[in-house]
Amino acid sequence: MAVNKCIKYSLFLFNLLFWISGCIILGVSIYLKVSKNANVIMDEAVPFVDLLIAVGVIIMVLGFLGCCGAIKENRCMLILFFIGLLLIFILLLIAGILGAVGEKKSQVWVKESMAKLLPLRDQKPDVQTDLQKLEVEAKCCGLINGPSDWGSTVPSSCNCVDTAQACQSADGRQVYSTPCAKFVTSFMEKHAIIALGIAFGIAVLMLFGMAFTMTLYCQIEKRDANTA
């Protein structure tokens, strides 16, 4: 029994694209990791870059296994590729469910991560500089409690230059009263829908990949059984 060439090369092409996507994810995530413009505060609150690196490596390994398994018609590689896709599919499903129902928990997690940086006056200069950049951009002040997170000296980055925002008096001037934790939480919520959409799209592609893989695996098994 001959193996269906259309299924074989369709699976190879799928895995090649899968491997290339893994390379892109890995390259972008490494760039973000080593970028000099990375913000320490956002990295502490939203540590997704390390997860992206792990996902990129896993996708590259699985794509390689799938390509080799398809072109060489190797059942061992194909079954490993199928199991890998199945595990990632389950993880994506769990992550999607948790992300959909864990909005309040994510807010608590952000605050707990940022609380580690208090008091701000004791942080390293680069951490303070990054926070001040965030304060100017997001029109906020402090992390959890507002200007009081800075202690007795509130930096000029907190100056209330936009009177449409909530402000309060501090050091004889008007400063933003909204803590930056709200900005980070809002940032996560806005991007959660996009992340869930991407995860859903990848999950659908994985279903097709698993179907192609199992079809090719069964054909190779039948061929080997007939020639034995």
Residue pairs with C-beta under 8 A, 6 or more apart in sequence:
1 219
1 222
1 223
1 226
2 223
3 73
3 216
3 219
3 220
3 223
4 215
4 216
4 219
7 212
7 215
7 216
7 219
8 70
8 71
8 73
8 216
9 70
10 212
11 66
11 70
11 209
11 212
11 213
11 216
12 66
12 67
12 70
12 71
14 66
14 205
14 208
14 209
14 212
15 62
15 63
15 64
15 65
15 66
15 67
15 70
15 81
15 209
16 63
16 67
18 59
18 62
18 63
18 66
18 205
18 209
19 59
19 60
19 63
19 64
19 66
19 67
20 63
21 59
21 63
22 55
22 56
22 57
22 58
22 59
22 60
22 61
22 62
22 63
23 56
23 60
24 56
25 52
25 55
25 56
25 59
26 52
26 53
26 56
26 57
26 60
27 56
28 52
29 49
29 52
29 53
29 56
30 53
32 38
32 49
32 52
33 49
33 50
33 53
39 130
39 133
39 134
40 126
40 127
40 130
40 131
41 114
41 117
41 127
41 130
41 131
41 134
41 143
41 180
41 184
42 134
42 184
42 187
43 49
44 113
44 114
44 116
44 117
45 110
45 113
45 114
45 181
45 184
46 110
46 184
46 187
46 188
58 84
58 88
61 84
62 81
62 84
62 85
62 88
65 77
65 80
65 81
65 84
66 77
66 78
66 81
66 209
66 213
68 74
68 77
69 75
69 76
69 77
69 78
69 80
69 81
69 213
70 78
70 216
73 216
73 220
75 217
75 220
75 221
75 224
78 213
78 216
78 217
78 220
79 217
81 213
82 210
82 213
82 214
82 217
85 206
85 209
85 210
85 213
86 210
88 206
89 203
89 206
89 207
89 210
92 199
92 202
92 203
92 206
93 203
95 199
96 196
96 199
96 200
96 203
99 192
99 195
99 196
100 196
103 189
103 192
106 185
106 188
106 189
106 192
107 185
110 181
110 184
110 185
110 188
111 144
111 181
114 143
114 144
114 180
114 181
114 184
115 143
115 144
117 123
117 127
117 131
117 143
118 143
118 144
118 149
119 149
119 151
120 128
120 131
120 142
120 143
120 149
120 150
120 151
121 150
121 151
121 153
123 131
128 155
131 143
131 157
131 180
132 155
132 157
133 157
134 140
134 180
134 183
135 141
135 155
135 157
135 158
135 176
135 180
136 157
138 180
138 183
139 162
139 165
139 176
139 178
140 176
140 178
140 179
140 180
140 182
140 183
141 147
141 149
141 150
141 154
141 157
141 158
141 175
141 176
141 177
141 178
141 179
141 180
142 148
142 149
142 150
142 158
142 179
142 180
143 149
143 179
143 180
143 181
144 179
144 181
145 179
146 168
146 176
146 177
146 178
146 179
147 154
147 158
147 168
147 170
147 175
147 176
147 177
149 179
150 158
153 171
154 170
154 171
154 175
158 170
158 175
158 176
159 173
159 174
159 175
159 176
160 167
160 173
160 174
160 175
160 176
165 176
165 178
166 176
166 177
166 178
167 174
167 175
167 176
167 177
168 174
168 175
168 177
169 175
